[in-house]
Amino acid sequence: MFGYRKKLRAVGASSLEWASTAPVAQDPAVRHYFSSRLNWFFLFVALVMYSVAWPTLPITHSMPVFVLPVVAAFAALPIALAWSAPLLGWAISVVSAQLIGIVVPVRGTWELTIQVTHLIELLVLTFMAFLRCPLRWIPVVWISTSIVIAFAVQPTARIGWVFGITVLAVVVALLRGLMASRRQLAVRTEQTEAAEAEAAVLQERARIARDLHDVVAHRMSMVVVMSQTARYRLPDVSPSAASEFDAIADAARTSLDEVRQLLGVLRVEDADASATPNPGLAELDSLVAETRRAGAEVVLDLDVDADEVGESAALVIYRIVQESLANATRHAPGGRVDVEVSRGEGDLVDVAVVNTAATADPLQIGGSGVGIPGMIDRAQAVGGSLVAAPTPTGGFAVRARIPVVPRREVVVPEPIVFSSGSGEPPSRRR
């Protein structure tokens, strides 16, 4: 007994080894079919139905014995394709059902033109085709199945079968349309979130670039101004020391241009937020003092309590004053600069940086064109406004109105257009 079992196991193992190494088993389509458990399930169902269809076929239909396995195969085996290729399995089943109903006669009082197994197979494959075929094929499957089943069943039951298939087609189509719309909505939502995240990253990088521009441009401009005016501010400057100061100014000017180019293409590297507190109204005194050390005449009138102004508004005011002072020292050397920060109407803070006409030649420091637009963007970001324009006396004025607390509704002023007659020179457009 045990020897017989061993022989059976050996035969089974050798059969499995032969089946796994056979050329047909190496075909990618065959390997893909047997890689799915659902395909194994429908293959098992197909074999069970085939084992039922073949013995019962002589009871329902009259045909030669040698034809029985072929007809039974059409009545049962296509269901094995219900998951892997439902449209192909449905096509085989519906065509064979119609041909069998026309060609093969039935026995006795059998009321169907096909076997029950064939009818079950056709219904299952129709449902799977509705579920998985392209939507444009659903009307074809519905009409063809309705015609074949109406021909296969008794006349009194045709309307009920056709109605049931129609309801099935409509319900499945609606469900598939709903699922497709939800998938599209999910994809669009994901794309929108990705676009918003990318826009937020770009805005943050632009903010970092703007902050770097405000800080670096101001500091480097002070280096240039202090170097070029050292011979006039300091007594007993020797020619060699003066030439050294000029070299420092040239190096600082070159570095400033290179930094601006780098800030203009700040698009790749992320930047970590600095742990240093943002400057505010309390730092305006040191900013003005630093500008005075560069030889500029600056008068500060600060008539606002720093504690009454929010942090974001104070930072915007500081950056506006910083950029305006840097512009004045570069483009109007020797001129007087008046900085006034005072309370305006309501919750507004009025900021004015006005410089007189230059008394010396402007420093040859090119601008990057983002100074004034950057100040406008900063003011609008907190719900304020900013206007920059030349004065009638040949100077330049920057006036801003910044709310103490940022507003939800942003006030967008009219765009600033400089006329060619009295407008700002191109070198002033930062």
C-alpha positions as CSV (number, residue, x, y, z in Angstrom):
1,M,0.0,0.0,0.0
2,F,2.8,2.4,1.0
3,G,4.7,1.5,-2.2
4,Y,1.7,2.3,-4.3
5,R,1.4,5.8,-2.7
6,K,5.1,6.4,-3.3
7,K,4.7,5.5,-6.9
8,L,1.7,7.9,-7.3
9,R,3.7,10.7,-5.6
10,A,6.6,10.0,-7.9
11,V,4.4,10.1,-11.0
12,G,2.7,13.3,-9.8
13,A,6.1,15.0,-9.1
14,S,7.4,13.9,-12.5
15,S,4.3,15.1,-14.2
16,L,4.5,18.5,-12.5
17,E,8.2,18.8,-13.5
18,W,7.4,17.9,-17.1
19,A,4.5,20.5,-17.1
20,S,6.7,23.2,-15.7
21,T,9.5,22.6,-18.2
22,A,7.3,22.1,-21.2
23,P,7.7,24.7,-24.0
24,V,4.1,25.8,-23.7
25,A,4.6,26.5,-19.9
26,Q,7.4,28.9,-20.7
27,D,5.2,31.1,-22.9
28,P,4.8,34.5,-21.2
29,A,1.0,34.5,-21.7
30,V,0.7,31.1,-20.1
31,R,2.9,32.1,-17.2
32,H,0.9,35.3,-16.8
33,Y,-2.4,33.3,-16.7
34,F,-1.3,30.9,-14.1
35,S,0.2,33.7,-11.9
36,S,-3.3,34.8,-10.8
37,R,-5.3,32.9,-8.2
38,L,-8.6,34.1,-9.9
39,N,-7.5,32.4,-13.1
40,W,-6.9,29.2,-11.2
41,F,-10.4,29.5,-9.6
42,F,-12.2,30.0,-13.0
43,L,-10.1,27.2,-14.5
44,F,-11.3,24.9,-11.7
45,V,-14.9,26.0,-12.3
46,A,-14.5,25.4,-16.0
47,L,-13.3,21.8,-15.4
48,V,-16.2,21.1,-13.0
49,M,-18.7,22.4,-15.5
50,Y,-17.1,20.4,-18.2
51,S,-17.4,17.3,-16.1
52,V,-21.1,18.0,-15.8
53,A,-21.8,19.2,-19.4
54,W,-20.3,16.2,-21.2
55,P,-22.3,13.4,-19.4
56,T,-25.6,15.4,-19.5
57,L,-25.3,16.6,-23.1
58,P,-26.8,13.3,-24.6
59,I,-29.9,13.9,-22.4
60,T,-30.7,17.3,-23.8
61,H,-29.4,17.2,-27.3
62,S,-29.2,14.7,-30.1
63,M,-25.8,14.3,-31.8
64,P,-23.1,11.7,-32.6
65,V,-21.0,10.5,-29.6
66,F,-17.7,11.7,-31.0
67,V,-19.0,15.3,-31.1
68,L,-20.1,15.3,-27.4
69,P,-16.7,16.4,-25.9
70,V,-16.3,19.3,-28.4
71,V,-19.8,20.7,-27.8
72,A,-19.4,20.2,-24.0
73,A,-16.1,22.1,-24.2
74,F,-17.8,25.1,-25.8
75,A,-20.5,24.9,-23.1
76,A,-18.1,25.0,-20.2
77,L,-14.4,25.8,-20.9
78,P,-14.7,29.5,-22.0
79,I,-15.5,30.4,-18.4
80,A,-11.8,29.8,-17.7
81,L,-11.2,33.2,-19.4
82,A,-13.6,35.0,-17.2
83,W,-10.9,37.0,-15.5
84,S,-7.9,37.0,-17.9
85,A,-9.8,37.7,-21.1
86,P,-13.6,38.1,-20.4
87,L,-14.4,39.6,-23.8
88,L,-12.7,36.8,-25.7
89,G,-14.4,34.2,-23.5
90,W,-17.8,35.9,-23.9
91,A,-17.4,36.0,-27.7
92,I,-16.6,32.2,-27.9
93,S,-19.5,31.5,-25.6
94,V,-22.1,33.7,-27.4
95,V,-21.2,32.5,-30.9
96,S,-21.1,28.8,-29.9
97,A,-24.5,29.1,-28.1
98,Q,-26.1,30.6,-31.2
99,L,-24.6,27.9,-33.5
100,I,-25.5,25.1,-31.2
101,G,-29.0,26.4,-30.9
102,I,-29.4,26.5,-34.7
103,V,-27.6,23.3,-35.7
104,V,-28.0,20.8,-32.9
105,P,-31.5,19.5,-32.2
106,V,-32.9,19.1,-28.7
107,R,-34.4,15.9,-27.2
108,G,-37.9,15.5,-26.0
109,T,-39.4,18.3,-24.0
110,W,-36.2,20.2,-23.4
111,E,-37.2,23.9,-23.7
112,L,-33.8,25.5,-24.1
113,T,-31.7,25.4,-27.2
114,I,-28.5,25.1,-25.1
115,Q,-27.5,23.3,-21.9
116,V,-27.9,24.9,-18.5
117,T,-24.1,24.9,-18.1
118,H,-23.8,26.8,-21.3
119,L,-26.4,29.3,-20.1
120,I,-24.6,29.8,-16.7
121,E,-21.3,30.2,-18.6
122,L,-22.8,32.8,-20.9
123,L,-24.3,34.8,-18.0
124,V,-21.1,34.8,-16.0
125,L,-19.0,35.8,-19.0
126,T,-21.5,38.6,-19.9
127,F,-21.3,40.0,-16.4
128,M,-17.5,39.9,-16.5
129,A,-17.4,41.5,-19.9
130,F,-19.7,44.3,-18.6
131,L,-17.3,44.7,-15.7
132,R,-13.9,44.7,-17.4
133,C,-14.3,45.4,-21.1
134,P,-13.9,48.9,-22.6
135,L,-17.1,51.0,-22.0
136,R,-17.7,51.3,-25.7
137,W,-18.1,47.5,-25.9
138,I,-20.9,47.3,-23.4
139,P,-23.8,48.0,-25.9
140,V,-22.4,45.3,-28.2
141,V,-22.2,42.8,-25.4
142,W,-25.7,43.7,-24.2
143,I,-27.4,43.5,-27.6
144,S,-25.6,40.3,-28.7
145,T,-26.3,38.5,-25.4
146,S,-30.0,39.6,-25.4
147,I,-30.5,38.2,-28.9
148,V,-28.8,34.9,-28.2
149,I,-30.6,34.3,-24.9
150,A,-33.9,35.4,-26.4
151,F,-33.4,32.7,-29.0
152,A,-32.3,30.1,-26.5
153,V,-35.1,30.3,-23.9
154,Q,-38.8,29.7,-24.3
155,P,-40.9,32.5,-25.9
156,T,-42.8,33.3,-22.7
157,A,-39.6,34.0,-20.8
158,R,-37.8,36.2,-23.4
159,I,-39.0,39.6,-22.1
160,G,-37.9,38.8,-18.6
161,W,-34.4,37.6,-19.6
162,V,-33.8,40.6,-21.9
163,F,-35.0,43.0,-19.2
164,G,-32.7,41.4,-16.6
165,I,-29.7,41.6,-18.9
166,T,-30.6,45.3,-19.7
167,V,-30.8,46.2,-16.0
168,L,-27.4,44.4,-15.4
169,A,-25.8,46.4,-18.3
170,V,-27.1,49.7,-17.1
171,V,-26.2,49.1,-13.4
172,V,-22.6,48.0,-14.2
173,A,-22.1,50.9,-16.7
174,L,-23.3,53.4,-14.1
175,L,-21.0,51.9,-11.4
176,R,-18.0,51.9,-13.8
177,G,-18.7,55.5,-14.8
178,L,-18.9,56.5,-11.1
179,M,-15.7,54.7,-10.3
180,A,-13.9,56.2,-13.3
181,S,-15.0,59.7,-12.3
182,R,-13.8,59.1,-8.8
183,R,-10.4,57.9,-10.1
184,Q,-10.1,60.9,-12.3
185,L,-11.1,63.2,-9.4
186,A,-8.4,61.5,-7.2
187,V,-5.8,62.0,-9.9
188,R,-6.7,65.6,-10.5
189,T,-6.7,66.2,-6.7
190,E,-3.3,64.7,-6.5
191,Q,-2.0,66.8,-9.4
192,T,-3.5,69.9,-7.8
193,E,-1.9,69.2,-4.5
194,A,1.4,68.5,-6.2
195,A,1.1,71.8,-8.1
196,E,0.3,73.7,-5.0
197,A,3.2,72.1,-3.1
198,E,5.5,73.0,-6.0
199,A,4.2,76.6,-6.1
200,A,4.7,76.9,-2.3
201,V,8.3,75.7,-2.7
202,L,8.9,78.2,-5.5
203,Q,7.3,81.0,-3.4
204,E,9.5,80.1,-0.5
205,R,12.6,80.1,-2.6
206,A,11.6,83.4,-4.1
207,R,11.2,84.8,-0.6
208,I,14.6,83.5,0.4
209,A,16.1,85.1,-2.7
210,R,14.4,88.3,-1.9
211,D,15.7,88.3,1.7
212,L,19.2,87.5,0.6
213,H,19.0,90.3,-1.9
214,D,17.9,92.8,0.7
215,V,20.6,91.8,3.2
216,V,23.6,91.1,0.9
217,A,22.9,94.0,-1.5
218,H,22.7,96.4,1.4
219,R,25.9,95.2,3.1
220,M,27.9,95.0,-0.1
221,S,26.7,98.4,-1.2
222,M,27.9,99.8,2.1
223,V,31.3,98.3,1.5
224,V,31.5,100.0,-1.9
225,V,30.3,103.3,-0.6
226,M,32.6,103.3,2.4
227,S,35.6,102.3,0.2
228,Q,35.0,104.9,-2.4
229,T,34.4,107.7,0.1
230,A,37.2,106.8,2.5
231,R,39.6,109.4,1.0
232,Y,37.1,112.2,1.6
233,R,36.0,111.1,5.1
234,L,39.4,110.1,6.6
235,P,42.3,112.5,7.0
236,D,45.8,111.7,5.6
237,V,44.9,108.9,3.3
238,S,48.0,108.1,1.2
239,P,47.8,107.4,-2.5
240,S,48.6,103.7,-1.9
241,A,45.8,103.4,0.7
242,A,43.4,105.2,-1.6
243,S,44.2,102.7,-4.4
244,E,43.7,99.9,-1.9
245,F,40.3,101.3,-1.0
246,D,39.5,101.5,-4.8
247,A,40.5,97.9,-5.2
248,I,38.2,96.9,-2.3
249,A,35.4,98.8,-3.9
250,D,35.9,97.1,-7.2
251,A,36.1,93.6,-5.6
252,A,32.9,94.3,-3.6
253,R,31.2,95.6,-6.8
254,T,32.1,92.4,-8.7
255,S,31.0,90.2,-5.8
256,L,27.7,92.1,-5.6
257,D,27.1,91.5,-9.3
258,E,27.9,87.8,-8.9
259,V,25.7,87.4,-5.9
260,R,22.8,89.0,-7.8
261,Q,23.3,86.5,-10.6
262,L,23.2,83.6,-8.2
263,L,20.1,84.9,-6.5
264,G,18.5,85.3,-9.9
265,V,18.8,81.5,-10.5
266,L,18.0,80.3,-7.0
267,R,15.9,77.4,-8.1
268,V,17.6,74.2,-7.1
269,E,18.9,74.1,-3.5
270,D,16.6,74.2,-0.5
271,A,17.5,76.6,2.3
272,D,17.0,76.1,6.0
273,A,15.2,78.7,8.0
274,S,17.6,80.9,10.1
275,A,17.2,80.8,13.8
276,T,18.0,84.5,14.1
277,P,15.0,86.6,14.9
278,N,13.7,88.8,12.0
279,P,14.7,92.5,12.2
280,G,12.0,95.0,13.0
281,L,11.5,98.6,14.0
282,A,14.0,98.3,16.9
283,E,16.8,97.7,14.4
284,L,16.1,100.7,12.3
285,D,18.5,102.8,14.4
286,S,21.4,100.5,13.8
287,L,20.6,100.3,10.1
288,V,20.6,104.1,9.9
289,A,23.8,104.3,11.9
290,E,25.5,101.9,9.5
291,T,24.5,103.9,6.5
292,R,25.8,107.1,8.2
293,R,29.2,105.4,8.7
294,A,29.3,105.0,4.9
295,G,29.3,108.8,4.6
296,A,25.6,109.3,3.9
297,E,23.5,111.9,5.6
298,V,20.5,110.1,7.0
299,V,17.8,111.5,9.3
300,L,15.5,109.1,11.1
301,D,12.1,110.1,12.5
302,L,10.6,107.0,14.2
303,D,7.2,107.9,15.8
304,V,5.8,104.4,16.2
305,D,5.9,102.1,19.2
306,A,7.6,98.9,18.1
307,D,5.3,96.8,20.4
308,E,2.2,98.0,18.6
309,V,3.4,96.7,15.2
310,G,3.2,93.0,14.3
311,E,6.3,91.0,13.5
312,S,5.5,90.6,9.8
313,A,4.6,94.2,9.4
314,A,7.8,95.3,11.2
315,L,9.9,93.1,9.0
316,V,8.3,94.5,5.8
317,I,9.0,98.1,7.1
318,Y,12.6,97.2,7.9
319,R,13.2,95.7,4.5
320,I,11.6,98.7,2.7
321,V,13.8,101.1,4.6
322,Q,16.9,98.9,4.0
323,E,16.4,98.7,0.3
324,S,15.5,102.4,0.0
325,L,18.7,103.4,1.9
326,A,20.8,101.1,-0.3
327,N,19.3,102.6,-3.4
328,A,19.9,106.2,-2.2
329,T,23.5,105.6,-1.3
330,R,24.2,104.0,-4.7
331,H,22.2,106.4,-7.0
332,A,22.2,109.6,-5.0
333,P,25.6,109.9,-3.2
334,G,26.0,113.1,-1.3
335,G,22.3,113.6,-1.0
336,R,20.3,113.8,2.2
337,V,18.0,110.9,3.1
338,D,14.9,111.4,5.3
339,V,13.4,108.3,6.8
340,E,10.0,108.8,8.5
341,V,8.0,106.0,10.1
342,S,4.8,107.2,11.8
343,R,1.2,106.2,12.6
344,G,-1.2,106.8,9.8
345,E,-5.0,106.6,9.5
346,G,-6.6,103.7,11.3
347,D,-4.3,100.7,11.8
348,L,-1.8,101.9,9.1
349,V,1.8,102.8,9.5
350,D,3.1,105.4,7.0
351,V,6.7,104.8,5.8
352,A,8.5,107.4,3.8
353,V,12.1,107.3,2.5
354,V,12.9,110.5,0.5
355,N,16.4,111.4,-0.7
356,T,17.5,114.7,-2.4
357,A,19.3,114.9,-5.6
358,A,22.8,113.5,-5.8
359,T,25.8,115.9,-5.3
360,A,28.3,113.4,-6.8
361,D,28.4,111.0,-9.6
362,P,26.3,107.8,-9.0
363,L,28.3,104.7,-8.1
364,Q,28.7,102.3,-10.9
365,I,26.8,99.5,-9.3
366,G,24.3,97.8,-11.6
367,G,20.9,96.8,-10.3
368,S,19.2,93.5,-10.6
369,G,15.7,95.0,-11.2
370,V,14.1,93.3,-8.2
371,G,14.5,96.0,-5.5
372,I,11.4,98.1,-6.1
373,P,9.2,95.2,-7.3
374,G,10.3,93.3,-4.3
375,M,9.3,96.1,-2.0
376,I,5.9,96.3,-3.7
377,D,5.4,92.5,-3.3
378,R,6.4,92.7,0.4
379,A,3.9,95.5,1.0
380,Q,1.1,93.8,-0.8
381,A,1.8,90.5,1.0
382,V,0.6,92.1,4.3
383,G,-2.2,94.1,2.8
384,G,-0.4,97.3,2.3
385,S,0.7,99.4,-0.7
386,L,3.8,101.1,-1.9
387,V,4.6,103.9,-4.4
388,A,8.1,104.7,-5.6
389,A,8.7,107.7,-7.9
390,P,11.1,110.6,-8.5
391,T,10.5,113.9,-6.7
392,P,10.2,117.3,-8.6
393,T,13.5,118.4,-7.1
394,G,15.5,115.6,-8.7
395,G,15.4,113.2,-5.7
396,F,13.5,110.0,-5.2
397,A,10.7,109.0,-2.8
398,V,9.5,105.7,-1.6
399,R,6.2,105.9,0.3
400,A,4.4,102.9,1.8
401,R,1.3,102.3,3.9
402,I,1.6,99.1,6.0
403,P,-1.1,97.8,8.3
404,V,-0.1,97.0,11.9
405,V,-1.6,93.6,11.5
406,P,-1.6,91.8,8.1
407,R,-5.0,92.0,6.4
408,R,-6.7,89.1,4.7
409,E,-7.7,91.3,1.7
410,V,-4.7,92.4,-0.1
411,V,-4.7,95.9,-1.5
412,V,-3.1,96.0,-4.9
413,P,-2.1,99.5,-6.0
414,E,-2.0,100.7,-9.5
415,P,1.2,99.6,-11.4
416,I,4.1,102.1,-11.2
417,V,5.0,103.5,-14.6
418,F,8.0,105.7,-15.0
419,S,7.8,108.2,-17.8
420,S,10.7,108.9,-20.0
421,G,10.7,112.6,-19.3
422,S,11.0,112.7,-15.5
423,G,11.1,109.1,-14.6
424,E,13.7,107.1,-12.8
425,P,16.9,106.4,-14.6
426,P,17.4,102.7,-15.7
427,S,20.2,102.3,-13.1
428,R,17.8,103.1,-10.3
429,R,15.3,100.4,-11.3
430,R,16.1,97.6,-8.9
